[in-house]
Amino acid sequence: MFHDKPVFFIASEILVLFSLFIAWRLYRALLQPLKTLMQGVDAIRDRDFNVKFVHTGKHEMDQLIDVYNQMIDQLRSERVQQQEQHFFLEKLVNTSPTGIIILDYNGAVQQINPKALQLLELKEFDEGKAATHPVFQYITQLQSGSARTISLNGVSTYKLQKSHFMDRGFPRHFVMIEELTAEILAAEKKVYEKVIRMMAHEVNNTVGPVNSIIGSALKADSLYPQLREAMEVAMGRNQNLNIFMRNFADLVKLPVPDKRPVDMHQVLRNVSRLMETKAGEKQAVIQLALPPREWIVRADEQQLEQALINIFKNSIEAVNGDGLITITTDPAQGDLVIADNGAGITPEAAEQLFTPFYSTKKDGQGIGLTLVREILLNHGYTFTLRTVRPGDTRFAIKLHH
């Protein structure tokens, strides 16, 4: 064909080459947008929202590039906004004066802010310790949107409030912990001071004149012996009632502590000697495990002795046969622990131990631990009373130098 019709052959070859050229241009025009799309998809997959494309001069391609660039700008803006909100919320949680515990989807503790760590007396976040902490039992019982007031050691009172938020379409719970100790103690003290003053006033107004009348009647020679004996019993009962009210009045009239340097170890030895006889009556032994050196703290010695006497007395009354009361100190940490091997404290009693007028004893007035609480709080000491395990109940005091 080349020899017979060279012109037709050359035209055919030129047409074939031109077709190949057109096909190649069409292929490039079709493939380039796909490559560009794949580059954009890879950038989005890698969350790199800084990749943008420039115009190619082709109308259809430029329209696609404009849509992509607008989408990338929007994603970058939303991502920056989301990160800023996340950092803000993180900062807000960490600096919040309210304790916050954030749970994961399964209800386990995922995050605890510094205030909550302080309230729960945890040095750092540990998932295992957080899950076994007594407060977590109350958290698991709370329903979302509900609140509860708890007292872990009879002194510190906390308000727990549970709520939830949506995270990636699923609800997650968080708990806010607020300490109410100071407010509750102040309101409580104001109420019982008023009640005690009113009671003391009425009792004194009654006991004084009645005893005066009985005393005058007892001087009469013609008084029947049985009547004299009955009147003497009544007079003695009045005296006991007066002493009873004086104990309450002493709680109200507790003065501001006169803090001076005191050797805490010597105070403990003095109180131990004083309580040895009472301990012997219960077949109990007081064991001092104190370092030989002095431990100087600033305190009102008289008030501190009174508080320790009440603590020792409670420990002695808690043991039954072969009782052991152990006193240990750690001056470097400011710790004082008075432990006994008694029956321990029930969970119900633990929440009300330091409540005024509450007592687990049949004839108790509920004043001893309340007086202890007032003295220690006025000194600025922190303390707990709890049964660590069966046969090991500890009154722990953190003293500040």
C-alpha positions as CSV (number, residue, x, y, z in Angstrom):
1,M,0.0,0.0,0.0
2,F,2.9,2.3,0.7
3,H,4.1,1.7,-3.0
4,D,0.7,1.7,-4.6
5,K,-0.9,4.6,-2.6
6,P,1.8,6.4,-0.7
7,V,-0.3,9.5,-0.1
8,F,-3.1,7.5,1.5
9,F,-0.7,5.5,3.6
10,I,1.0,8.7,4.9
11,A,-2.4,10.3,5.7
12,S,-3.5,7.2,7.5
13,E,-0.3,7.2,9.6
14,I,-0.7,10.8,10.4
15,L,-4.3,10.2,11.4
16,V,-3.3,7.3,13.7
17,L,-0.6,9.5,15.4
18,F,-3.0,12.4,15.8
19,S,-5.6,9.9,17.3
20,L,-2.9,8.7,19.7
21,F,-2.1,12.3,20.7
22,I,-5.7,13.1,21.2
23,A,-6.2,10.0,23.3
24,W,-3.1,10.8,25.4
25,R,-4.5,14.4,26.0
26,L,-7.9,13.0,26.9
27,Y,-6.3,10.5,29.3
28,R,-4.2,13.2,31.0
29,A,-7.3,15.5,31.3
30,L,-9.2,12.6,32.9
31,L,-6.4,11.3,35.1
32,Q,-5.1,14.6,36.5
33,P,-8.2,15.4,38.5
34,L,-8.3,11.9,39.8
35,K,-4.7,12.2,41.0
36,T,-5.5,15.6,42.6
37,L,-8.5,14.1,44.3
38,M,-6.4,11.2,45.6
39,Q,-3.8,13.7,47.0
40,G,-6.6,15.6,48.7
41,V,-8.1,12.3,50.1
42,D,-4.6,11.3,51.5
43,A,-4.2,14.7,53.1
44,I,-7.6,14.5,54.8
45,R,-6.9,10.9,55.9
46,D,-3.6,12.1,57.5
47,R,-5.5,15.1,59.0
48,D,-3.2,17.5,57.2
49,F,-5.5,20.5,56.6
50,N,-2.7,22.7,55.3
51,V,-2.6,21.1,51.8
52,K,-4.3,23.3,49.2
53,F,-4.2,23.3,45.4
54,V,-3.6,26.1,42.9
55,H,-5.7,26.7,39.7
56,T,-4.7,24.8,36.6
57,G,-6.4,27.2,34.1
58,K,-9.0,24.5,33.3
59,H,-12.5,25.6,34.2
60,E,-13.8,22.2,35.4
61,M,-10.6,21.5,37.3
62,D,-10.5,24.9,38.9
63,Q,-14.1,24.5,40.1
64,L,-13.2,21.3,41.8
65,I,-10.1,22.9,43.3
66,D,-12.1,25.8,44.7
67,V,-14.6,23.4,46.4
68,Y,-11.7,21.4,47.9
69,N,-9.8,24.5,49.1
70,Q,-13.0,25.8,50.8
71,M,-13.6,22.5,52.5
72,I,-10.0,22.4,53.8
73,D,-10.3,25.9,55.1
74,Q,-13.5,25.0,56.9
75,L,-12.0,21.8,58.4
76,R,-8.9,23.6,59.5
77,S,-11.0,26.4,61.1
78,E,-13.2,23.8,62.9
79,R,-10.2,21.8,64.0
80,V,-8.5,24.9,65.5
81,Q,-11.7,25.9,67.2
82,Q,-12.2,22.4,68.6
83,Q,-8.6,22.2,69.9
84,E,-9.0,25.6,71.5
85,Q,-12.2,24.5,73.2
86,H,-10.6,21.3,74.3
87,F,-7.6,23.1,75.9
88,F,-10.0,25.6,77.5
89,L,-12.1,22.8,79.0
90,E,-8.9,21.0,80.1
91,K,-7.6,24.1,81.8
92,L,-11.0,24.8,83.4
93,V,-11.2,21.3,84.8
94,N,-7.7,21.3,86.2
95,T,-8.1,24.8,87.8
96,S,-11.6,24.3,89.0
97,P,-12.2,24.8,92.8
98,T,-14.7,22.0,92.6
99,G,-13.5,18.4,92.5
100,I,-14.3,16.7,89.1
101,I,-14.1,13.0,88.3
102,I,-14.6,12.0,84.7
103,L,-15.7,8.5,83.9
104,D,-15.2,6.5,80.7
105,Y,-17.9,4.7,78.7
106,N,-17.9,1.8,81.1
107,G,-18.2,3.9,84.2
108,A,-14.5,3.5,85.3
109,V,-12.5,6.5,86.5
110,Q,-10.6,8.0,83.6
111,Q,-9.5,11.4,84.9
112,I,-9.4,13.2,88.3
113,N,-8.7,16.9,88.6
114,P,-6.2,18.2,91.2
115,K,-9.0,19.5,93.6
116,A,-10.6,16.0,93.6
117,L,-7.3,14.4,94.3
118,Q,-6.9,16.8,97.3
119,L,-10.4,16.0,98.6
120,L,-9.9,12.3,98.2
121,E,-6.5,12.5,99.8
122,L,-4.7,10.9,96.8
123,K,-1.2,12.1,95.8
124,E,-1.7,11.3,92.1
125,F,-4.2,9.6,89.8
126,D,-4.1,5.9,90.1
127,E,-7.0,4.0,88.5
128,G,-6.7,1.1,91.0
129,K,-6.7,3.3,94.1
130,A,-9.5,5.5,92.7
131,A,-11.7,2.4,92.0
132,T,-11.3,1.2,95.6
133,H,-11.8,4.5,97.3
134,P,-14.9,4.6,99.5
135,V,-16.3,7.6,97.6
136,F,-16.4,5.5,94.4
137,Q,-19.1,3.2,96.0
138,Y,-21.4,6.2,96.3
139,I,-20.6,7.4,92.7
140,T,-21.7,4.0,91.3
141,Q,-25.0,4.3,93.2
142,L,-25.7,7.8,91.9
143,Q,-28.0,8.2,88.9
144,S,-27.2,10.9,86.3
145,G,-28.7,14.2,87.3
146,S,-28.9,13.3,91.0
147,A,-26.9,14.5,94.0
148,R,-26.0,13.2,97.5
149,T,-24.3,14.5,100.6
150,I,-21.9,12.0,102.3
151,S,-19.5,11.9,105.2
152,L,-16.6,9.6,105.0
153,N,-15.1,9.9,108.4
154,G,-17.7,11.7,110.4
155,V,-16.0,15.1,110.0
156,S,-15.5,16.0,106.4
157,T,-18.8,16.3,104.5
158,Y,-19.0,16.2,100.7
159,K,-21.7,16.8,98.1
160,L,-21.6,14.5,95.1
161,Q,-23.4,15.5,91.9
162,K,-23.5,13.2,88.9
163,S,-24.2,14.3,85.3
164,H,-23.3,13.3,81.8
165,F,-22.2,14.6,78.4
166,M,-22.2,13.2,74.8
167,D,-18.8,12.1,73.5
168,R,-18.8,10.8,69.9
169,G,-22.5,10.0,70.1
170,F,-22.3,8.1,73.4
171,P,-23.0,9.3,77.0
172,R,-20.2,9.7,79.4
173,H,-20.6,10.6,83.1
174,F,-18.7,12.9,85.4
175,V,-19.1,13.7,89.1
176,M,-18.5,17.0,90.8
177,I,-17.3,16.9,94.4
178,E,-17.8,19.9,96.7
179,E,-16.6,20.0,100.3
180,L,-19.3,21.4,102.7
181,T,-17.5,20.8,105.9
182,A,-16.8,24.4,106.9
183,E,-20.4,25.6,106.1
184,I,-22.0,22.6,107.8
185,L,-19.9,22.8,110.9
186,A,-20.5,26.5,111.3
187,A,-24.3,26.1,110.9
188,E,-24.3,23.1,113.2
189,K,-22.3,24.9,115.9
190,K,-24.5,27.9,115.8
191,V,-27.6,25.7,116.3
192,Y,-26.3,23.6,119.2
193,E,-24.7,26.6,120.9
194,K,-28.2,28.2,121.0
195,V,-29.8,25.0,122.2
196,I,-27.2,24.4,125.0
197,R,-27.4,28.0,126.2
198,M,-31.2,27.8,126.4
199,M,-31.0,24.4,128.2
200,A,-28.4,25.6,130.7
201,H,-30.4,28.7,131.5
202,E,-33.5,26.8,132.2
203,V,-31.8,24.1,134.2
204,N,-29.8,26.6,136.3
205,N,-33.0,28.6,137.0
206,T,-34.7,25.4,138.2
207,V,-31.9,23.4,140.0
208,G,-30.7,26.3,142.1
209,P,-34.0,27.3,143.8
210,V,-35.1,23.6,144.1
211,N,-31.9,22.6,145.9
212,S,-32.2,25.7,148.1
213,I,-35.7,24.6,149.1
214,I,-34.6,21.0,149.7
215,G,-31.6,22.1,151.7
216,S,-33.8,24.2,153.9
217,A,-36.2,21.4,154.4
218,L,-33.4,19.0,155.4
219,K,-32.5,21.2,158.3
220,A,-35.9,20.5,160.0
221,D,-35.5,18.1,162.9
222,S,-39.1,16.7,162.5
223,L,-38.5,15.3,159.0
224,Y,-39.3,11.6,158.6
225,P,-36.2,9.5,157.9
226,Q,-37.7,8.1,154.6
227,L,-38.6,11.6,153.4
228,R,-35.1,12.8,154.3
229,E,-33.5,10.0,152.3
230,A,-35.8,10.7,149.3
231,M,-35.0,14.4,149.4
232,E,-31.2,13.7,149.6
233,V,-31.5,11.5,146.5
234,A,-33.4,14.2,144.7
235,M,-30.8,16.8,145.7
236,G,-28.0,14.5,144.4
237,R,-29.9,14.0,141.2
238,N,-30.1,17.7,140.8
239,Q,-26.4,18.0,141.3
240,N,-25.8,15.4,138.6
241,L,-28.1,17.3,136.3
242,N,-26.1,20.4,136.9
243,I,-22.8,18.6,136.1
244,F,-24.5,17.2,133.0
245,M,-25.3,20.7,131.8
246,R,-21.9,22.0,132.7
247,N,-20.4,19.5,130.3
248,F,-22.5,20.9,127.5
249,A,-21.7,24.5,128.6
250,D,-17.9,23.7,128.5
251,L,-18.3,22.7,124.8
252,V,-19.9,26.1,124.0
253,K,-17.5,28.1,126.1
254,L,-14.3,26.5,124.7
255,P,-11.8,29.3,124.5
256,V,-9.4,30.1,121.6
257,P,-6.3,27.8,122.0
258,D,-3.3,29.5,123.6
259,K,-0.7,28.0,121.4
260,R,2.8,27.6,122.9
261,P,5.7,25.2,122.3
262,V,4.8,21.8,123.7
263,D,6.6,18.5,123.7
264,M,3.9,16.2,122.2
265,H,5.7,13.0,123.4
266,Q,5.7,14.2,127.0
267,V,2.0,15.1,126.8
268,L,1.3,11.6,125.5
269,R,3.3,10.0,128.4
270,N,1.3,12.1,130.9
271,V,-2.0,11.2,129.5
272,S,-1.0,7.5,129.3
273,R,-0.1,7.5,133.0
274,L,-3.3,9.2,133.8
275,M,-5.4,6.6,131.9
276,E,-3.5,3.5,133.0
277,T,-5.8,2.7,135.9
278,K,-8.9,3.0,133.8
279,A,-7.3,0.8,131.2
280,G,-6.5,-1.8,133.9
281,E,-10.1,-2.0,134.9
282,K,-10.9,-3.2,131.3
283,Q,-7.8,-5.5,131.3
284,A,-6.3,-3.3,128.6
285,V,-2.8,-2.2,128.1
286,I,-1.6,1.1,126.8
287,Q,1.6,0.7,124.7
288,L,3.7,3.8,123.8
289,A,5.9,3.4,120.7
290,L,7.4,6.9,120.6
291,P,10.8,8.0,119.3
292,P,13.2,9.0,122.1
293,R,13.6,12.6,121.0
294,E,11.3,15.5,121.7
295,W,8.5,16.5,119.3
296,I,7.8,20.1,119.7
297,V,4.5,21.5,118.4
298,R,2.6,24.7,119.0
299,A,-0.6,23.9,120.9
300,D,-2.7,24.7,123.9
301,E,-1.4,21.9,126.3
302,Q,-4.5,21.9,128.5
303,Q,-6.9,21.6,125.6
304,L,-4.7,19.0,123.8
305,E,-4.6,16.9,127.0
306,Q,-8.4,17.1,127.3
307,A,-8.8,15.9,123.7
308,L,-6.3,13.0,124.1
309,I,-8.0,11.9,127.4
310,N,-11.3,11.6,125.5
311,I,-9.7,9.7,122.6
312,F,-7.9,7.3,125.1
313,K,-11.2,6.9,127.0
314,N,-13.1,5.9,123.8
315,S,-10.3,3.4,122.8
316,I,-10.4,1.8,126.3
317,E,-14.2,1.5,126.3
318,A,-14.0,-0.1,122.8
319,V,-11.8,-3.1,123.9
320,N,-13.0,-6.2,125.7
321,G,-10.4,-8.3,127.4
322,D,-6.8,-8.5,126.2
323,G,-7.3,-5.0,124.9
324,L,-4.3,-3.1,123.4
325,I,-4.1,0.6,122.8
326,T,-1.0,1.5,120.8
327,I,0.2,5.1,120.4
328,T,2.7,5.8,117.5
329,T,4.1,9.0,116.1
330,D,6.0,10.2,113.1
331,P,7.4,13.7,113.9
332,A,8.9,14.1,110.4
333,Q,5.4,13.7,108.8
334,G,3.5,15.3,111.7
335,D,1.5,12.1,112.3
336,L,0.0,10.8,115.6
337,V,-2.0,7.5,115.6
338,I,-3.9,6.0,118.5
339,A,-5.0,2.5,117.6
340,D,-7.0,-0.1,119.4
341,N,-8.0,-3.7,118.8
342,G,-11.6,-3.3,119.8
343,A,-14.8,-4.3,117.9
344,G,-14.4,-1.4,115.4
345,I,-16.9,1.1,114.0
346,T,-19.9,0.2,111.9
347,P,-20.4,2.1,108.6
348,E,-23.6,3.6,109.9
349,A,-21.8,5.0,113.0
350,A,-18.8,6.2,111.0
351,E,-20.9,8.9,109.3
352,Q,-22.1,10.4,112.6
353,L,-19.2,9.9,115.0
354,F,-18.5,13.6,115.4
355,T,-22.1,14.7,115.3
356,P,-23.2,16.6,118.4
357,F,-25.2,14.6,120.9
358,Y,-24.7,11.3,118.9
359,S,-23.3,8.4,120.9
360,T,-23.2,4.6,120.4
361,K,-23.1,4.1,124.2
362,K,-26.2,3.4,126.2
363,D,-25.7,6.3,128.6
364,G,-23.5,8.5,126.3
365,Q,-24.1,12.2,126.0
366,G,-22.4,12.6,122.6
367,I,-20.0,15.3,123.9
368,G,-16.6,13.5,124.0
369,L,-15.9,13.3,120.3
370,T,-17.6,16.6,119.6
371,L,-15.2,18.3,122.1
372,V,-12.3,16.5,120.5
373,R,-13.4,17.7,117.1
374,E,-13.7,21.3,118.3
375,I,-10.3,21.3,119.9
376,L,-8.5,19.7,117.0
377,L,-10.2,22.0,114.4
378,N,-9.4,25.1,116.5
379,H,-5.7,24.0,116.4
380,G,-5.9,23.6,112.6
381,Y,-5.2,19.8,112.8
382,T,-6.8,17.3,110.4
383,F,-7.9,14.0,111.7
384,T,-9.8,10.8,110.9
385,L,-11.3,8.0,112.9
386,R,-11.9,4.7,111.0
387,T,-11.7,1.0,111.3
388,V,-8.9,0.0,108.9
389,R,-9.6,-3.8,109.3
390,P,-11.2,-6.0,111.9
391,G,-9.4,-5.4,115.2
392,D,-7.6,-2.3,114.0
393,T,-9.4,1.0,114.6
394,R,-7.3,4.2,114.3
395,F,-7.6,7.8,115.4
396,A,-5.1,9.5,113.1
397,I,-4.2,13.2,113.7
398,K,-2.0,15.3,111.4
399,L,-0.3,17.9,113.5
400,H,1.4,20.9,112.0
401,H,4.7,22.2,113.5
